[in-house]
Structures are given as C-alpha cells and as structure tokens.
Amino acid sequence: MPKMKTHSRAKKTFKVTGTGKIRRYKAFKSHLLTKKATKRKRHLRAAAFVHPANENLVKRMLVLR
C-alpha cells in the first residue's frame, strides 16, 4: 500500500501544539479591511483552536492518525 499524502494546504494552514491541539488562524483578515473595526481586526489576529468536531478531519489531512 502506498504512503498517505499530506494535504498540501493543510500543512501550511494548521500547526500542532505540544499538547496535540491543532492551531488555526481566523478568516476575514486578508482584504477589505477599511470597513472593519479596529477591535474586530485585532481580535482576528489571535490564533484559535480547531473545534473538536473537526479535529479528526484535520488530523486525517495532516496524516496524524
């Protein structure tokens, strides 16, 4: 059986923390920023964690099983 390939976009998008959680960055911060409030843009800067419901899907893309 051939090796599993890692999803190319997933390896650039997600990082695994030391405790095994998967870190992601928030959307809506790439363009059209003038109409968004400074507070909103500041909160979008902070990283978030992948929701537990989606963790298995992301792990499968990263071949972490």
N, CA, C and O atoms as CSV, one atom per row, in Angstrom:
chain,resi,resn,atom,element,x,y,z
A,1,MET,N,N,0.843,-1.182,0.000
A,1,MET,CA,C,0.000,0.000,0.000
A,1,MET,C,C,0.889,1.247,0.000
A,1,MET,O,O,1.858,1.301,0.757
A,2,PRO,N,N,0.582,2.257,-0.837
A,2,PRO,CA,C,1.423,3.453,-0.872
A,2,PRO,C,C,1.268,4.306,0.376
A,2,PRO,O,O,0.316,4.164,1.144
A,3,LYS,N,N,2.231,5.189,0.549
A,3,LYS,CA,C,2.183,6.098,1.690
A,3,LYS,C,C,1.027,7.072,1.537
A,3,LYS,O,O,0.629,7.419,0.425
A,4,MET,N,N,0.488,7.513,2.686
A,4,MET,CA,C,-0.551,8.535,2.676
A,4,MET,C,C,0.104,9.884,2.385
A,4,MET,O,O,1.168,10.194,2.922
A,5,LYS,N,N,-0.533,10.677,1.538
A,5,LYS,CA,C,-0.003,12.007,1.250
A,5,LYS,C,C,-0.674,13.033,2.153
A,5,LYS,O,O,-1.878,12.969,2.400
A,6,THR,N,N,0.118,13.973,2.639
A,6,THR,CA,C,-0.398,15.072,3.446
A,6,THR,C,C,-1.082,16.069,2.525
A,6,THR,O,O,-0.591,16.342,1.429
A,7,HIS,N,N,-2.204,16.608,2.960
A,7,HIS,CA,C,-2.909,17.641,2.207
A,7,HIS,C,C,-2.037,18.903,2.209
A,7,HIS,O,O,-1.721,19.440,3.271
A,8,SER,N,N,-1.649,19.375,1.014
A,8,SER,CA,C,-0.660,20.456,0.905
A,8,SER,C,C,-1.116,21.750,1.581
A,8,SER,O,O,-0.319,22.421,2.236
A,9,ARG,N,N,-2.395,22.101,1.422
A,9,ARG,CA,C,-2.876,23.342,2.038
A,9,ARG,C,C,-2.947,23.184,3.548
A,9,ARG,O,O,-2.663,24.132,4.281
A,10,ALA,N,N,-3.319,22.008,4.023
A,10,ALA,CA,C,-3.467,21.785,5.466
A,10,ALA,C,C,-2.137,21.942,6.193
A,10,ALA,O,O,-2.098,22.487,7.296
A,11,LYS,N,N,-1.055,21.475,5.592
A,11,LYS,CA,C,0.234,21.569,6.284
A,11,LYS,C,C,0.724,23.008,6.386
A,11,LYS,O,O,1.532,23.327,7.258
A,12,LYS,N,N,0.228,23.900,5.481
A,12,LYS,CA,C,0.581,25.314,5.547
A,12,LYS,C,C,-0.358,26.088,6.478
A,12,LYS,O,O,0.000,27.160,6.967
A,13,THR,N,N,-1.537,25.556,6.721
A,13,THR,CA,C,-2.574,26.273,7.448
A,13,THR,C,C,-2.600,25.948,8.934
A,13,THR,O,O,-2.792,26.843,9.757
A,14,PHE,N,N,-2.413,24.696,9.285
A,14,PHE,CA,C,-2.567,24.240,10.668
A,14,PHE,C,C,-1.230,23.884,11.279
A,14,PHE,O,O,-0.326,23.397,10.599
A,15,LYS,N,N,-1.117,24.135,12.584
A,15,LYS,CA,C,0.068,23.735,13.344
A,15,LYS,C,C,-0.399,22.926,14.547
A,15,LYS,O,O,-1.435,23.232,15.138
A,16,VAL,N,N,0.347,21.913,14.906
A,16,VAL,CA,C,0.011,21.085,16.054
A,16,VAL,C,C,0.800,21.583,17.250
A,16,VAL,O,O,2.015,21.765,17.168
A,17,THR,N,N,0.103,21.807,18.373
A,17,THR,CA,C,0.762,22.285,19.585
A,17,THR,C,C,1.407,21.103,20.305
A,17,THR,O,O,1.236,19.949,19.912
A,18,GLY,N,N,2.136,21.408,21.344
A,18,GLY,CA,C,2.800,20.366,22.117
A,18,GLY,C,C,1.829,19.423,22.800
A,18,GLY,O,O,2.149,18.257,23.030
A,19,THR,N,N,0.637,19.925,23.127
A,19,THR,CA,C,-0.356,19.083,23.800
A,19,THR,C,C,-1.229,18.311,22.805
A,19,THR,O,O,-2.090,17.529,23.209
A,20,GLY,N,N,-1.006,18.533,21.499
A,20,GLY,CA,C,-1.756,17.788,20.498
A,20,GLY,C,C,-2.961,18.516,19.923
A,20,GLY,O,O,-3.653,17.986,19.054
A,21,LYS,N,N,-3.218,19.739,20.406
A,21,LYS,CA,C,-4.310,20.519,19.828
A,21,LYS,C,C,-3.850,21.087,18.489
A,21,LYS,O,O,-2.651,21.211,18.235
A,22,ILE,N,N,-4.805,21.427,17.643
A,22,ILE,CA,C,-4.470,21.967,16.335
A,22,ILE,C,C,-4.827,23.442,16.296
A,22,ILE,O,O,-5.975,23.824,16.524
A,23,ARG,N,N,-3.824,24.266,16.004
A,23,ARG,CA,C,-3.997,25.714,15.977
A,23,ARG,C,C,-4.341,26.160,14.568
A,23,ARG,O,O,-3.811,25.634,13.589
A,24,ARG,N,N,-5.237,27.139,14.475
A,24,ARG,CA,C,-5.605,27.707,13.182
A,24,ARG,C,C,-5.668,29.215,13.325
A,24,ARG,O,O,-5.741,29.752,14.430
A,25,TYR,N,N,-5.639,29.885,12.185
A,25,TYR,CA,C,-5.793,31.333,12.180
A,25,TYR,C,C,-7.185,31.683,11.668
A,25,TYR,O,O,-7.794,30.916,10.922
A,26,LYS,N,N,-7.676,32.836,12.069
A,26,LYS,CA,C,-9.050,33.211,11.752
A,26,LYS,C,C,-9.161,33.786,10.347
A,26,LYS,O,O,-8.205,34.342,9.806
A,27,ALA,N,N,-10.343,33.642,9.772
A,27,ALA,CA,C,-10.615,34.128,8.423
A,27,ALA,C,C,-11.008,35.599,8.455
A,27,ALA,O,O,-11.094,36.203,9.524
A,28,PHE,N,N,-11.245,36.168,7.290
A,28,PHE,CA,C,-11.736,37.549,7.107
A,28,PHE,C,C,-10.713,38.615,7.470
A,28,PHE,O,O,-11.096,39.692,7.926
A,29,LYS,N,N,-9.430,38.350,7.282
A,29,LYS,CA,C,-8.418,39.346,7.605
A,29,LYS,C,C,-7.459,39.558,6.435
A,29,LYS,O,O,-6.316,39.962,6.654
A,30,SER,N,N,-7.885,39.300,5.213
A,30,SER,CA,C,-6.959,39.420,4.091
A,30,SER,C,C,-7.194,40.654,3.236
A,30,SER,O,O,-6.231,41.217,2.715
A,31,HIS,N,N,-8.427,41.095,3.071
A,31,HIS,CA,C,-8.678,42.280,2.246
A,31,HIS,C,C,-9.981,42.932,2.707
A,31,HIS,O,O,-10.687,42.396,3.561
A,32,LEU,N,N,-10.288,44.091,2.134
A,32,LEU,CA,C,-11.462,44.887,2.522
A,32,LEU,C,C,-11.420,45.220,4.014
A,32,LEU,O,O,-12.412,45.069,4.727
A,33,LEU,N,N,-10.257,45.676,4.469
A,33,LEU,CA,C,-10.068,45.902,5.901
A,33,LEU,C,C,-10.504,47.295,6.361
A,33,LEU,O,O,-10.628,47.535,7.562
A,34,THR,N,N,-10.739,48.218,5.416
A,34,THR,CA,C,-11.064,49.579,5.824
A,34,THR,C,C,-12.432,49.677,6.477
A,34,THR,O,O,-12.652,50.528,7.339
A,35,LYS,N,N,-13.336,48.825,6.079
A,35,LYS,CA,C,-14.686,48.890,6.649
A,35,LYS,C,C,-14.818,48.114,7.958
A,35,LYS,O,O,-15.840,48.217,8.636
A,36,LYS,N,N,-13.813,47.353,8.310
A,36,LYS,CA,C,-13.864,46.569,9.543
A,36,LYS,C,C,-13.295,47.381,10.696
A,36,LYS,O,O,-12.330,48.128,10.536
A,37,ALA,N,N,-13.904,47.223,11.849
A,37,ALA,CA,C,-13.486,47.973,13.034
A,37,ALA,C,C,-12.110,47.510,13.508
A,37,ALA,O,O,-11.735,46.352,13.325
A,38,THR,N,N,-11.372,48.421,14.112
A,38,THR,CA,C,-10.041,48.103,14.627
A,38,THR,C,C,-10.108,46.976,15.655
A,38,THR,O,O,-9.254,46.090,15.674
A,39,LYS,N,N,-11.116,47.019,16.498
A,39,LYS,CA,C,-11.286,45.975,17.515
A,39,LYS,C,C,-11.476,44.611,16.858
A,39,LYS,O,O,-10.900,43.613,17.292
A,40,ARG,N,N,-12.291,44.583,15.806
A,40,ARG,CA,C,-12.551,43.325,15.098
A,40,ARG,C,C,-11.274,42.789,14.463
A,40,ARG,O,O,-11.001,41.592,14.547
A,41,LYS,N,N,-10.497,43.646,13.834
A,41,LYS,CA,C,-9.245,43.222,13.194
A,41,LYS,C,C,-8.242,42.730,14.231
A,41,LYS,O,O,-7.504,41.775,13.990
A,42,ARG,N,N,-8.221,43.394,15.392
A,42,ARG,CA,C,-7.304,42.996,16.461
A,42,ARG,C,C,-7.649,41.604,16.974
A,42,ARG,O,O,-6.760,40.792,17.229
A,43,HIS,N,N,-8.945,41.331,17.122
A,43,HIS,CA,C,-9.367,40.007,17.602
A,43,HIS,C,C,-9.137,38.923,16.551
A,43,HIS,O,O,-8.938,37.758,16.895
A,44,LEU,N,N,-9.164,39.296,15.294
A,44,LEU,CA,C,-8.906,38.324,14.235
A,44,LEU,C,C,-7.440,37.916,14.171
A,44,LEU,O,O,-7.104,36.885,13.588
A,45,ARG,N,N,-6.563,38.728,14.774
A,45,ARG,CA,C,-5.140,38.416,14.778
A,45,ARG,C,C,-4.824,37.182,15.622
A,45,ARG,O,O,-3.922,36.413,15.291
A,46,ALA,N,N,-5.559,37.000,16.694
A,46,ALA,CA,C,-5.266,35.915,17.634
A,46,ALA,C,C,-5.579,34.560,17.014
A,46,ALA,O,O,-6.576,34.400,16.310
A,47,ALA,N,N,-4.732,33.607,17.279
A,47,ALA,CA,C,-4.953,32.251,16.787
A,47,ALA,C,C,-6.068,31.585,17.592
A,47,ALA,O,O,-6.336,31.959,18.734
A,48,ALA,N,N,-6.707,30.601,16.982
A,48,ALA,CA,C,-7.764,29.841,17.649
A,48,ALA,C,C,-7.433,28.363,17.496
A,48,ALA,O,O,-6.485,27.997,16.801
A,49,PHE,N,N,-8.215,27.527,18.146
A,49,PHE,CA,C,-8.021,26.086,18.016
A,49,PHE,C,C,-9.141,25.495,17.183
A,49,PHE,O,O,-10.267,25.993,17.187
A,50,VAL,N,N,-8.820,24.437,16.475
A,50,VAL,CA,C,-9.819,23.737,15.672
A,50,VAL,C,C,-10.848,23.130,16.613
A,50,VAL,O,O,-10.498,22.559,17.646
A,51,HIS,N,N,-12.109,23.255,16.254
A,51,HIS,CA,C,-13.200,22.724,17.067
A,51,HIS,C,C,-13.079,21.199,17.146
A,51,HIS,O,O,-12.724,20.558,16.157
A,52,PRO,N,N,-13.372,20.613,18.314
A,52,PRO,CA,C,-13.260,19.155,18.458
A,52,PRO,C,C,-14.052,18.361,17.418
A,52,PRO,O,O,-13.663,17.248,17.064
A,53,ALA,N,N,-15.155,18.921,16.927
A,53,ALA,CA,C,-15.947,18.224,15.914
A,53,ALA,C,C,-15.184,18.093,14.597
A,53,ALA,O,O,-15.442,17.170,13.825
A,54,ASN,N,N,-14.251,19.005,14.332
A,54,ASN,CA,C,-13.498,18.987,13.077
A,54,ASN,C,C,-12.075,18.461,13.235
A,54,ASN,O,O,-11.338,18.361,12.254
A,55,GLU,N,N,-11.688,18.128,14.460
A,55,GLU,CA,C,-10.311,17.734,14.713
A,55,GLU,C,C,-9.894,16.482,13.947
A,55,GLU,O,O,-8.795,16.425,13.394
A,56,ASN,N,N,-10.774,15.476,13.915
A,56,ASN,CA,C,-10.425,14.243,13.210
A,56,ASN,C,C,-10.219,14.473,11.720
A,56,ASN,O,O,-9.335,13.872,11.110
A,57,LEU,N,N,-11.031,15.339,11.139
A,57,LEU,CA,C,-10.900,15.661,9.723
A,57,LEU,C,C,-9.545,16.306,9.430
A,57,LEU,O,O,-8.870,15.945,8.466
A,58,VAL,N,N,-9.158,17.262,10.274
A,58,VAL,CA,C,-7.885,17.953,10.070
A,58,VAL,C,C,-6.722,16.992,10.309
A,58,VAL,O,O,-5.739,17.013,9.568
A,59,LYS,N,N,-6.826,16.161,11.325
A,59,LYS,CA,C,-5.768,15.190,11.598
A,59,LYS,C,C,-5.587,14.226,10.433
A,59,LYS,O,O,-4.468,13.818,10.119
A,60,ARG,N,N,-6.705,13.865,9.792
A,60,ARG,CA,C,-6.620,12.970,8.638
A,60,ARG,C,C,-5.921,13.675,7.458
A,60,ARG,O,O,-5.167,13.051,6.712
A,61,MET,N,N,-6.184,14.985,7.302
A,61,MET,CA,C,-5.498,15.734,6.243
A,61,MET,C,C,-4.017,15.864,6.510
A,61,MET,O,O,-3.212,15.885,5.579
A,62,LEU,N,N,-3.651,15.952,7.789
A,62,LEU,CA,C,-2.252,16.080,8.177
A,62,LEU,C,C,-1.578,14.719,8.352
A,62,LEU,O,O,-0.381,14.656,8.634
A,63,VAL,N,N,-2.314,13.655,8.191
A,63,VAL,CA,C,-1.834,12.281,8.380
A,63,VAL,C,C,-1.215,12.116,9.754
A,63,VAL,O,O,-0.053,11.732,9.889
A,64,LEU,N,N,-2.028,12.418,10.790
A,64,LEU,CA,C,-1.583,12.299,12.184
A,64,LEU,C,C,-2.237,11.136,12.895
A,64,LEU,O,O,-2.208,11.086,14.125
A,65,ARG,N,N,-2.811,10.222,12.192
A,65,ARG,CA,C,-3.551,9.135,12.832
A,65,ARG,C,C,-2.661,8.051,13.318
A,65,ARG,O,O,-3.139,7.066,13.881
